[in-house]
């Protein structure tokens, strides 16, 4: 078997999407904003849960 250093690099074939397909797959601005707000909401809830857990752990240690 040949060594990896002597092997030729594999050529990567790039595919270009048809502009019509690309436009159809791209979400609208309204959808993008909804997704951003949804992600921000989830992050906020998770951050609140983590903060409460940390405060509870600190309170448990101090008692």
N, C-alpha and C positions, 0 to 999 in steps of 0.2 A: 504494500500500500504506500502511496506517496505521502510525503510529509506535508502538513498544512501550509508550511512556508512556501512550498513549491507549487501548490495548487493555485489555479487561477481563481480570482474572486468571482462569485456568482453574480451574474448581471441581474439587476432588479428591474423589472418591467413596471413602469409607471403607467397607471391608468388615469385618464382624464375623464371626469364625468361630463356627460352631455349637459349643456347649460340648462335645458328644460328640466332634466332630472334633478340637477343641483338646486334649481329654484323651487321645485316641488318638495324637495326634502328639507329645505331651509325653513325653520319655523318663523312665523310672522313676528313683528315687533311686539305685538300684544302678548303673544304666547311666551316670548322670551322674558318679558317683564313679569308675567305671572310665575314663571319658573324661578326667576330671581327672588321674588317676594316669598315664594314657598320655601326655598332653600334658606333664606334669611330667617323665616319663622322657625324652621326646624332647628337651626343653629342657636337661635335665641332660647328656645325651650331646653335644648340640651345644655346650654351654658347655665341656665337657671338651675337645672337639676344638679349639675356638677357643683355649683356654688353652694346649694343647700346641703349636699353630701359633705362637702369640705367643712362647712360650719358645724354640722352635726358631729363630725369626727373631732374637730377642735374642742367642742363643748364636752364630748365624752372624755377627752384627754384631761381637760381642766377639772373635771368633777372628781 
